[in-house]
């Protein structure tokens, strides 16, 4: 019965696409322990370093002692706790939206949103590089959609021109997770004013870590924003900022919301307090931006081509086997770097994705870039 599965796994391995993640025994700050090996972690999304912060741990401990650890039902059954509604109201007010809706993960949030809110008489345009969860949600919803070239406002304009004023949604990210580039915010919203489309912006990688008090890049200008607790907030779960009518609509039509056990009420109580912590961390946001600038300048000086405008940077390797070899070599030198391959990126366009966080130092960056340069020369990627 399982021979076909084994065959497909063999094909995956021969194509250098087999995923076999390292087993992490412990993580503390910028370090991860993989077996007996301690590595500096350049793969984590813990941008502000809150995951192991003592204050955050105390918030967790207190609220999980006070509230039930599980909601024990869907929100449409008996899991719609008042503390969850209070937390959602706090987030909506802080980010400048009518309402907010919490989800168990960013994947579930995108899946629920994209499979539910678009109607048959509406057009949908999406940046080619939006999250896989968004693409899957669009396909699940069954509403036809078209993509436009990644972060190209000129191509988006051409797509909009062809709609001749038809009601339209445009889906994009603010800080793109693989490329590390930032949405051309001003021109995007000028286009929104001109054509009157509705916008959905995925701010998963920017809320908490960018913008005034961590409000993200689009700062209330998008019609709907998807955010996450799992990155800069050092937490788990996700949220959608949206008009109240669409929140009610999703309670009635979004299957991933209706048929999933809700987040525990303890989570909502934690979220309220963590929001206050995150918005006061201007010093960490400033440091992260300075560190990002230092890393980019260092890579330029070393002659290493890269893409990225912030704390997410990607280095194009191309060949899947070669990308794995480079990542393994860096692992042997005590660095953990994510090697992103198909289907996360197109075939033949594998990358090394670098994630910087608050715990990294200039010395860490300097030493890592020297090792990276050496490895890229060793494998003939740099000449």
C-alpha positions as CSV (number, residue, x, y, z in Angstrom):
1,X,0.0,0.0,0.0
2,X,2.8,2.4,0.9
3,X,5.1,1.7,-2.1
4,X,3.8,4.7,-4.1
5,X,4.4,7.0,-1.1
6,X,8.0,5.7,-0.9
7,X,8.5,6.2,-4.6
8,X,7.3,9.8,-4.4
9,X,9.6,10.5,-1.5
10,X,12.5,8.9,-3.5
11,X,11.7,11.3,-6.4
12,X,11.6,14.2,-3.9
13,X,15.0,13.2,-2.5
14,X,16.6,12.7,-6.0
15,X,15.3,16.2,-6.9
16,X,17.0,17.7,-3.8
17,X,13.6,18.8,-2.6
18,X,13.1,16.4,0.4
19,X,12.4,18.2,3.6
20,X,14.0,16.8,6.7
21,X,14.3,19.6,9.3
22,X,16.9,19.6,12.0
23,X,15.7,18.6,15.4
24,X,16.1,21.6,17.8
25,X,16.6,20.7,21.4
26,X,16.5,24.2,22.8
27,X,16.5,27.8,21.8
28,X,17.7,30.8,23.8
29,X,18.0,34.2,22.3
30,X,20.1,34.1,19.1
31,X,21.2,30.5,19.7
32,X,19.7,27.1,18.9
33,X,20.9,23.7,20.1
34,X,20.7,20.9,17.5
35,X,21.9,17.9,19.3
36,X,25.3,18.7,20.8
37,X,25.8,21.6,18.3
38,X,25.1,25.2,19.3
39,X,24.4,27.5,16.3
40,X,23.7,31.2,15.8
41,X,20.2,31.3,14.4
42,X,19.6,33.3,11.3
43,X,16.4,31.4,10.5
44,X,14.0,32.6,13.2
45,X,11.1,35.1,12.9
46,X,11.5,36.2,16.5
47,X,12.3,39.7,15.3
48,X,12.1,41.6,18.6
49,X,13.4,38.7,20.7
50,X,10.2,38.4,22.8
51,X,9.9,34.6,22.6
52,X,12.3,34.1,25.5
53,X,11.6,37.4,27.2
54,X,11.1,37.1,30.9
55,X,8.3,39.6,31.0
56,X,6.4,37.7,28.3
57,X,6.9,34.4,30.1
58,X,5.4,36.0,33.3
59,X,2.4,37.2,31.3
60,X,1.9,33.6,30.0
61,X,2.3,32.0,33.4
62,X,-0.2,34.4,35.1
63,X,-2.9,34.2,32.4
64,X,-2.7,30.4,31.9
65,X,-3.1,30.0,35.6
66,X,-6.1,32.3,35.7
67,X,-8.0,31.2,32.6
68,X,-8.8,27.8,31.0
69,X,-6.1,26.4,28.9
70,X,-8.6,25.4,26.1
71,X,-11.7,27.0,24.9
72,X,-13.0,23.4,24.4
73,X,-15.2,24.3,21.4
74,X,-15.6,26.4,18.3
75,X,-16.5,30.1,18.8
76,X,-20.0,29.4,17.3
77,X,-20.7,26.8,19.9
78,X,-19.5,27.9,23.4
79,X,-16.0,29.2,22.8
80,X,-16.8,32.9,22.2
81,X,-15.4,34.2,25.5
82,X,-15.8,37.8,26.6
83,X,-12.0,38.2,27.1
84,X,-11.5,37.2,23.4
85,X,-13.9,39.9,22.3
86,X,-12.2,42.4,24.6
87,X,-8.8,41.5,23.1
88,X,-10.1,41.8,19.6
89,X,-11.5,45.2,20.4
90,X,-8.2,46.3,21.8
91,X,-6.3,45.3,18.7
92,X,-8.9,46.9,16.4
93,X,-8.7,50.2,18.3
94,X,-4.9,50.1,18.4
95,X,-4.5,49.5,14.7
96,X,-7.4,51.8,13.7
97,X,-10.0,49.3,12.4
98,X,-13.6,48.7,13.2
99,X,-13.0,45.1,14.3
100,X,-10.6,42.2,14.6
101,X,-10.8,38.4,14.5
102,X,-8.3,36.1,16.2
103,X,-7.2,32.8,14.6
104,X,-5.1,29.8,15.6
105,X,-2.4,30.5,13.0
106,X,-1.5,32.8,10.1
107,X,-2.2,29.9,7.7
108,X,-5.7,29.4,9.1
109,X,-6.4,33.2,9.0
110,X,-5.4,33.5,5.3
111,X,-7.2,30.3,4.4
112,X,-10.4,31.4,6.1
113,X,-10.2,35.0,4.7
114,X,-9.3,34.1,1.1
115,X,-11.8,31.2,0.8
116,X,-14.7,33.3,2.2
117,X,-14.9,37.0,1.5
118,X,-14.7,37.2,-2.3
119,X,-18.0,37.1,-4.1
120,X,-18.7,35.6,-7.6
121,X,-19.3,39.0,-9.2
122,X,-16.0,40.5,-8.0
123,X,-12.5,40.4,-9.5
124,X,-9.5,39.4,-7.5
125,X,-5.9,40.4,-8.3
126,X,-2.9,39.1,-6.3
127,X,0.8,39.7,-6.1
128,X,2.6,36.6,-7.4
129,X,4.6,36.3,-4.2
130,X,1.9,36.3,-1.6
131,X,1.9,33.5,1.0
132,X,1.1,29.9,0.0
133,X,-1.8,30.0,2.5
134,X,-3.4,32.9,0.6
135,X,-3.1,31.1,-2.7
136,X,-4.6,27.9,-1.3
137,X,-7.5,29.9,0.2
138,X,-8.2,31.6,-3.1
139,X,-8.3,28.2,-4.8
140,X,-10.5,26.8,-2.1
141,X,-13.0,29.7,-2.5
142,X,-13.4,29.0,-6.2
143,X,-13.5,32.7,-7.2
144,X,-11.3,33.2,-10.3
145,X,-8.3,35.3,-9.7
146,X,-5.3,36.7,-11.6
147,X,-1.8,37.5,-10.5
148,X,0.4,40.5,-11.3
149,X,4.2,40.7,-11.4
150,X,5.7,40.8,-8.0
151,X,5.6,44.2,-6.4
152,X,5.2,45.9,-9.8
153,X,2.7,48.7,-9.5
154,X,2.9,49.3,-13.3
155,X,1.7,45.8,-14.0
156,X,-1.1,46.0,-11.4
157,X,-2.3,49.2,-13.2
158,X,-2.5,47.3,-16.5
159,X,-4.6,44.6,-14.8
160,X,-6.9,47.2,-13.3
161,X,-7.3,49.1,-16.6
162,X,-8.7,45.9,-18.2
163,X,-11.4,45.5,-15.6
164,X,-13.2,48.7,-16.8
165,X,-14.3,49.7,-13.3
166,X,-15.6,46.3,-12.2
167,X,-15.6,45.7,-8.4
168,X,-12.1,44.4,-7.5
169,X,-10.0,43.2,-4.6
170,X,-6.2,43.5,-4.6
171,X,-4.1,41.2,-2.3
172,X,-0.5,41.9,-1.4
173,X,2.0,41.8,1.4
174,X,3.7,44.7,3.1
175,X,7.0,43.0,3.8
176,X,7.4,40.0,1.5
177,X,8.4,36.9,3.4
178,X,10.8,35.3,0.9
179,X,12.1,38.4,-1.0
180,X,12.4,40.7,2.0
181,X,11.3,43.6,-0.2
182,X,8.7,46.2,0.9
183,X,5.5,47.2,-0.8
184,X,5.6,50.5,-2.6
185,X,3.0,51.8,-0.2
186,X,2.5,55.4,-1.5
187,X,2.0,54.3,-5.1
188,X,-0.1,51.3,-4.2
189,X,-2.6,53.5,-2.3
190,X,-2.5,56.2,-5.0
191,X,-3.6,53.5,-7.3
192,X,-6.3,52.5,-4.8
193,X,-7.7,56.0,-4.8
194,X,-7.7,56.1,-8.6
195,X,-9.4,52.8,-9.2
196,X,-11.3,52.4,-6.0
197,X,-10.4,48.7,-5.4
198,X,-10.5,47.0,-2.0
199,X,-7.2,46.0,-0.5
200,X,-6.1,43.1,1.6
201,X,-2.5,43.5,3.0
202,X,-0.7,40.6,4.7
203,X,1.4,42.3,7.4
204,X,2.6,39.1,9.1
205,X,6.3,40.0,8.9
206,X,5.9,43.7,9.7
207,X,3.4,44.2,12.6
208,X,5.2,44.7,15.8
209,X,8.6,45.2,14.2
210,X,7.9,48.1,11.8
211,X,5.9,51.4,11.9
212,X,5.1,53.7,14.8
213,X,4.5,51.6,18.0
214,X,4.7,48.5,15.8
215,X,1.6,49.2,13.7
216,X,3.2,47.9,10.6
217,X,3.9,49.4,7.2
218,X,0.4,50.3,5.8
219,X,-0.7,51.9,9.2
220,X,-4.5,51.6,8.7
221,X,-4.7,52.4,5.0
222,X,-5.7,48.9,3.8
223,X,-9.3,47.7,4.0
224,X,-8.2,44.4,5.6
225,X,-4.9,43.5,7.3
226,X,-3.7,40.1,8.3
227,X,-1.3,40.1,11.2
228,X,0.4,37.4,13.3
229,X,1.4,36.9,16.9
230,X,4.1,34.3,15.9
231,X,6.8,36.7,14.8
232,X,7.5,40.1,16.4
233,X,5.0,39.3,19.2
234,X,6.9,36.1,20.2
235,X,3.6,34.3,20.7
236,X,1.2,32.1,18.8
237,X,-1.9,32.6,16.7
238,X,-2.9,35.4,14.2
239,X,-5.4,38.1,13.7
240,X,-7.4,39.9,10.9
241,X,-8.2,43.6,11.1
242,X,-11.4,44.2,9.2
243,X,-14.8,45.9,8.9
244,X,-17.4,44.7,11.4
245,X,-19.7,43.5,8.7
246,X,-17.0,41.2,7.3
247,X,-16.3,39.8,10.8
248,X,-20.0,38.8,11.1
249,X,-19.9,37.4,7.6
250,X,-16.9,35.2,8.4
251,X,-18.7,33.9,11.6
252,X,-21.4,32.7,9.3
253,X,-19.5,31.5,6.2
254,X,-15.8,30.9,7.0
255,X,-15.4,27.1,7.5
256,X,-12.0,27.2,9.1
257,X,-13.5,29.5,11.8
258,X,-16.8,27.7,12.2
259,X,-15.4,24.2,12.5
260,X,-12.2,24.8,14.5
261,X,-11.8,24.8,18.3
262,X,-11.2,28.4,19.3
263,X,-8.0,29.7,20.8
264,X,-8.0,29.4,24.6
265,X,-9.3,32.5,26.6
266,X,-5.8,32.6,28.3
267,X,-4.4,33.4,24.9
268,X,-6.6,36.5,24.5
269,X,-5.7,37.7,28.0
270,X,-2.0,37.4,27.1
271,X,-2.5,39.2,23.8
272,X,-4.0,42.3,25.6
273,X,-0.9,42.6,27.8
274,X,1.7,41.7,25.1
275,X,0.3,44.5,22.9
276,X,1.2,47.0,25.5
277,X,4.7,45.5,25.7
278,X,5.3,45.5,22.0
279,X,4.1,49.1,21.4
280,X,6.6,50.4,23.9
281,X,9.6,48.7,22.3
282,X,10.6,51.5,20.0
283,X,14.2,50.9,21.0
284,X,14.1,47.4,19.8
285,X,12.5,48.4,16.5
286,X,15.1,51.1,16.0
287,X,18.0,48.6,16.8
288,X,16.6,46.1,14.4
289,X,16.5,48.6,11.5
290,X,20.0,49.7,12.3
291,X,21.2,46.1,12.4
292,X,19.5,45.4,9.1
293,X,21.2,48.4,7.5
294,X,24.6,47.2,8.8
295,X,23.9,43.7,7.4
296,X,23.0,45.0,4.0
297,X,26.1,47.3,3.8
298,X,28.3,44.3,4.9
299,X,26.9,42.1,2.2
300,X,27.4,44.8,-0.4
301,X,31.0,45.3,0.7
302,X,31.6,41.5,0.5
303,X,30.3,41.5,-3.0
304,X,27.4,39.1,-2.2
305,X,24.3,39.8,-4.3
306,X,21.1,39.8,-2.2
307,X,17.5,41.0,-2.2
308,X,15.8,42.6,0.8
309,X,15.1,46.0,2.3
310,X,14.9,45.1,6.0
311,X,15.6,42.3,8.5
312,X,14.6,39.7,5.9
313,X,17.3,39.2,3.3
314,X,17.6,36.5,0.5
315,X,20.6,35.3,-1.4
316,X,19.9,33.6,-4.7
317,X,21.6,30.3,-5.2
318,X,19.4,28.8,-7.9
319,X,20.3,25.1,-8.0
320,X,18.5,23.1,-5.3
321,X,21.4,20.7,-4.6
322,X,23.9,23.5,-4.4
323,X,21.6,25.5,-2.1
324,X,21.5,22.5,0.3
325,X,25.2,22.1,0.2
326,X,25.8,25.8,1.1
327,X,23.3,25.6,4.0
328,X,25.0,22.4,5.3
329,X,28.4,24.0,5.1
330,X,27.1,27.0,7.1
331,X,25.6,24.5,9.6
332,X,29.1,22.9,10.0
333,X,30.4,26.4,10.8
334,X,27.7,26.8,13.5
335,X,25.1,28.9,11.6
336,X,21.5,28.0,11.0
337,X,20.2,29.5,7.8
338,X,17.0,28.5,6.0
339,X,17.4,27.0,2.5
340,X,14.2,27.8,0.7
341,X,13.4,25.5,-2.2
342,X,10.4,24.6,-4.4
343,X,7.5,24.8,-3.9
344,X,8.1,27.7,-1.5
345,X,10.1,29.3,-4.4
346,X,10.0,28.4,-8.1
347,X,12.1,25.5,-9.4
348,X,15.7,26.4,-10.0
349,X,15.4,29.6,-7.9
350,X,16.4,28.3,-4.4
351,X,17.5,30.9,-1.9
352,X,19.2,31.3,1.4
353,X,16.8,33.3,3.6
354,X,18.4,35.3,6.4
355,X,16.3,36.5,9.3
356,X,17.8,39.1,11.7
357,X,16.5,39.6,15.2
358,X,17.1,41.9,18.2
359,X,19.7,39.5,19.8
360,X,22.1,39.6,16.9
361,X,25.1,42.0,17.1
362,X,27.3,43.8,14.6
363,X,30.0,41.3,15.5
364,X,27.7,38.3,14.7
365,X,26.8,39.9,11.3
366,X,30.4,40.7,10.4
367,X,31.6,37.1,11.3
368,X,28.7,35.5,9.5
369,X,29.2,37.5,6.3
370,X,32.9,36.5,6.2
371,X,31.9,32.8,6.5
372,X,29.2,33.2,3.9
373,X,31.6,34.9,1.5
374,X,34.1,32.0,2.0
375,X,31.4,29.3,1.4
376,X,30.1,31.0,-1.7
377,X,33.6,31.2,-3.1
378,X,34.2,27.5,-2.2
379,X,31.1,26.4,-4.2
380,X,31.8,28.7,-7.1
381,X,28.8,31.0,-6.6
382,X,31.1,34.0,-6.1
383,X,34.0,34.2,-8.6
